[in-house]
């Protein structure tokens, strides 16, 4: 009905203008992004009520009074445009979507459709949404902006609606400017991004076929419009050093007292003083006092007192850590009308908290959109990035250093001199090397840190070309292509005098003057090179036509894609970085082993040089079609079919050319006559549903035999071929069937909008490695054998709570629930140890399940951990899977974000709170070890070690060391994997507070500045854990049987300046 009224009004206006005096102006109105014609655009003569609308081809004809007339072009979801007629009789205009209305258009990469005609599950963000916070890359902000998207700050990976694969890539497919993108999100300059669309269900994403099961993120960048504009975006981020308290380490005094008690209690059975071997100060003095009786009690006590008063923590922090600083600067120039352009240059530099590391990068992007005439338009784009990293590796990172060395081992002396750490040989052993003409093995951490370093260089480039041809309306043909090239090289150099190189040289040399040397004296160069080349070619025809109240849209296309990687590694010995000289070595001797060398343990010296080269190749050939039908812009039906063929799955006919498809429907309830009485407060109410199948293909899976060459050092260095992947002609992609039901609403003049979604995702043909008959030549084979279920609910509510005068108050609530269950994954995690080592995939349980021993307390006899067995008895370790208990999943089932924005005049203050819940974690605990064969750690939990009967009754007591010569893994996990250490991992986090000020336009106009904004942001402010121990889940890293303690990352601060000229 509305369309009919619009046509009547347009006809009346046209007739009125036809009878007036003046000239006739004609032209075409198109979309600035892709050159597509825009129908039903309102064109008015400014200051009058006269005008017209464009037809289905975007063409218009209008009679104007004179050359002073100004035409105003108006179209929902697009920025208005004014054009003075002057002496022109033809005025072609390209309208651009506005940031405020960007959510009205869904960008899928293959097409753009009005959101009111879509049936799928989308989340759309414009420049305004992304600009509300300071972001270094696009991955982080998506977590709080949309439901169903989670971001792991450690792995730097995004996930959409849970996990749908056990071994394939779980990250969503990235699409940049209409074509699949192989690079990383960090390579995209956020300042150039116009919109981001997250496609979550099959109706939205299945058009991407076998790569869409994990969702699709479509990124559209700026291409310029209007007057030339210069934009500067600068950022400085400061990250203070983390506090050491989270590591829960003993002080020097605590450690000395604990070790002294251990030696006195358990004796010196593990202490064997050998000539030439170094022994730490504390055990060495204990042996001298209590076994050799060469020093007195007073001398022993003096040694302990001196060690108690030392602490290397401040020295280590000063050497290895610093205030983290990151800064970036981006300049973008854009503009144009018929020929539009946008170019941006960005520089980034980072000095992270790890003092050993420095990173920097340069990036460039250019986009050009040209409309040649009514029939032909072209988009051309280019992106490039150069990155460099440098890391000194002569000493481990700070946290590893604190866990590896006693706290009293000082890095510097009283006069600031760098001190030596003894590692393998004592002073006599070091001097003995020198007496035999070999270099001294002296490890001075403060100096050796800089003698081993890694340099990384990365280059990445992408070219894009799209040609659009409109021979007749409503047909539009597009030919597009993208090509990407990535090049990453890492060079790790160990200098000649680095401790590790000196030790290798000595271990490979005879211990006598003028002895033979199997290993060369010099440095070492280890290189890895990774190259990636990919291209996508697409040919597509689009049809979009209105027939009165009916609108039909269809597209048909084909696509070919290829990605080829070349990964290689090499190693050179005797390397001199100044002269580039290298040494030749006898690889066969090194591989077989050289005897009679200076190695302390007198065993053969074996060294295998690292050399490898891999060339994985992926090819896809695809055909696809989509169609949609809209009646009265109220009832919508969509459908899509895609057929993929690839070299990644089987050669058997029964698994080839299998279609992936989707169907969807939506109902604009608010447009119905029965909703007429609610139109005073109801702006939009839409019910939609969809069902479809999408796929996922793991990289590294091939249907043919894959082997790798090597050497067998035990058989005269014979060449060998190792089977990496057995052939499987029936290999097929993993398929995810998704059912999605959604309800969208908007109330009170779009002040309150929201979306409620329910989805059901069934993944079948999960890929995994299963045991095979070893007589075939391989012990396992990659097969499709599993099923996984994901169900969930998502809620998004946006509200303008208050807007009075200059004061504004807006809210954003995002909530997601996802529950997974593995329906069929037999053969995974079938042993006791593999079940408790960490998160596993077990049939009948959620993905990422934790299983634990049923703790039966510590033994009152010797303080050893005990577990309940399924047959009712108590033992020192589990004997079967029935002895274990399910503890929960480590994957959050509930995620949420709530943000409030207070605005007053040019000021905006935003605070965001994140919530993660419904999952568990293992509390980090001290290790249960064998006194005779295990390493003693520095965890403060050891201060509560079991010492006497009765201590086992105290909750904080930890096991006493085992007095056996060795304990197996199953016994160790009786403590670290006990169910008593399972904690809730739920937590609330005050994630971010952002204060911004936008300068008034009247202040900037005299300086010819169109916009100026200052932003101050604080991240990672506070966490509230919901577990009984008060442990912050973000301070527990992924471990084996138990978590690894991490330091609490303190709040960090970001300052930004954005300016438009």
URZIWO-V811595 format. One record per backbone hydrogen bond with DSSP energy under -1.0 kcal/mol. CO is the residue of the C=O (numbers start at 0). NH is the residue of the N-H. Records with the same first field share a line. If there is no record, write none. Layout:
CO=NH / NH
This chain:
0=4
1=5
2=6
3=7
4=8
5=9
6=10
7=11
8=12
9=13
10=14
11=15
12=16
13=17
14=18
16=19
22=63
24=61
25=90
26=59
27=92
28=37
29=94
30=34
35=30
40=53
41=73
42=51
43=71
44=47
49=44
51=42
53=39
54=57
57=28
58=54
59=26
61=24
63=22
65=68
66=85
68=84
69=45
70=82
71=43
72=80
73=41
74=77
76=97
80=72
82=70
84=87
88=25
92=29
94=31
95=78
100=103
101=104
103=114
105=112
110=107
112=105
113=116
114=117
120=199
122=197
124=195
125=129
126=130
128=131
139=142
140=144
141=145
147=160
149=158
151=155
156=151
158=149
172=216
173=180
174=218
175=178
178=175
183=186
184=187
188=191
189=192
191=221
194=219
195=124
196=217
197=122
198=215
200=204
201=205
204=207
205=208
207=210
208=211 / 694
211=214
214=172
215=198
216=174
217=196
218=176
219=193 / 194
225=335
228=333
229=1060
230=331
231=1058
232=329
233=1056
234=327
235=1054
236=325
237=1052
238=323
243=246
244=247
247=939
250=254
251=255
252=256
253=257
254=258
255=259
256=260
257=261
258=262
259=263
260=264
261=265
262=266
267=270
273=276
275=425
279=283
280=284
281=285
282=286
283=287
284=288
285=289
286=290 / 291
287=293 / 294
295=299
296=300
297=301
298=302
299=303
300=304
301=305
302=306
303=307
304=308
306=309
311=315
312=316
313=317
314=318
315=319
316=320
319=354
323=238
324=350
325=236
326=348
327=234
328=346
329=232
330=344
331=230
332=342
333=228
334=340
335=225
337=370
339=368
340=334
341=366
342=332
343=364
344=330
345=362
346=328
347=360
348=326
349=358
350=324
352=321
353=356
355=391
357=389
358=349
359=387
360=347
361=385
362=345
363=383
364=343
365=381
366=341
367=379
368=339
369=377
374=469
375=371 / 372
376=467
377=369
378=465
379=367
380=463
381=365
382=461
383=363
384=459
385=361
386=457
387=359
388=455
389=357
390=453
396=400
397=401
398=402
399=403
400=404
405=408
406=311
407=409
410=418
412=415
416=412
423=277
425=429
426=430
427=431
428=432
429=433
430=434
431=435
432=437
433=436
439=441
442=420
443=446 / 447
444=448
446=449
447=450
448=393
450=494
451=392
452=492
453=390
454=490
455=388
456=488
457=386
458=486
459=384
460=484
461=382
462=482
463=380
464=480
465=378
466=478
467=376
468=476
471=474
473=543
475=541
476=468
477=539
478=466
479=537
480=464
481=535
482=462
483=533
484=460
485=531
486=458
487=529
488=456
489=527
490=454
491=525
492=452
493=523
494=497
497=501
498=502
499=503
500=504
501=505
502=506
503=507
505=508
507=517
508=597
509=511
511=514
515=509
522=573 / 574
523=493
524=571
525=491
526=569
527=489
528=567
529=487
530=565
531=485
532=563
533=483
534=561
535=481
536=559
537=479
538=557
539=477
540=555
541=475
542=553
544=551
546=549
548=631
549=546
550=629
551=544
552=627
553=542
554=625
555=540
556=623
557=538
558=621
559=536
560=619
561=534
562=617
563=532
565=530
566=613
567=528
568=611
569=526
571=524
572=582
574=522
575=579
580=575
584=586
585=589
586=590
587=591
588=592
589=606
593=604
598=601
604=593
611=568
613=566
615=564
617=562
618=646
619=560
620=644
621=558
622=642
623=556
624=640
625=554
626=638
627=552
628=636
629=550
630=633 / 634
633=667
634=630
635=665
636=628
637=663
638=626
639=661
640=624
641=659
642=622
644=620
651=654
652=655
659=641
660=692
661=639
662=690
663=637
664=688
665=635
666=668 / 686
667=670
668=671
671=674
672=675
674=677
675=678
677=680 / 681
680=747
683=745
684=668 / 669
685=743
686=666
687=741
688=664
689=739
690=662
691=737
693=735
694=212
695=733
697=700
702=727
705=723 / 724
707=721
709=719
711=714
717=711
719=709
721=707
724=705
727=730
728=651
730=649
733=695
734=763
735=693
736=761
737=691
738=759
739=689
740=757
741=687
742=755
743=685
744=753
745=682 / 683
746=750 / 751
750=799
751=746
752=797
753=744
754=795
755=742
756=793
757=740
758=791
759=738
760=789
761=736
762=787
763=734
765=784 / 785
767=782
769=780
772=775
773=776
778=771
780=769
782=767
785=765
786=822 / 823
787=762
788=820
789=760
790=818
791=758
792=816
793=756
794=814
795=754
796=812
797=752
798=810
801=808
803=806
805=904
806=803
807=902
808=800 / 801
809=900
810=798
811=898
812=796
813=896
814=794
815=894
816=792
818=790
820=788
821=843
823=786
824=827
830=834
831=835
832=836
839=848
841=844
844=821
847=889
848=839
849=886
851=884
852=854 / 978
853=867
856=865
858=862
862=959
863=858
865=855
866=874
868=871
872=868
874=866
879=882
880=883
884=851
887=849
888=919
892=817
893=916
894=815
895=914
896=813
897=912
898=811
899=910
900=809
901=908
902=807
903=906
905=997
906=903
907=995
908=901
909=993
910=899
911=990 / 991
912=897
913=988
914=895
915=986
916=892 / 893
918=984
920=982
928=961
929=933
937=249
938=941
939=942
940=943
941=944
943=957
947=950
949=952
950=953
953=956
957=945
961=930
967=971
968=972
971=974 / 975
972=976
974=977
976=852
977=980
978=981
980=922
982=920
985=1025
986=915
987=1023
988=913 / 990
989=1020 / 1021
990=1019
991=911
992=1017
993=909
994=1015
995=907
996=1013
1000=1004
1003=1006 / 1008
1004=1007
1010=1059
1011=998
1012=1057
1013=996
1014=1055
1015=994
1016=1053
1017=992
1018=1051
1021=989
1023=987
1026=1029
1031=1034
1032=1035
1034=1045
1036=1043
1043=1036
1051=1018
1052=237
1053=1016
1054=235
1055=1014
1056=233
1057=1012
1058=231
1059=1009 / 1010
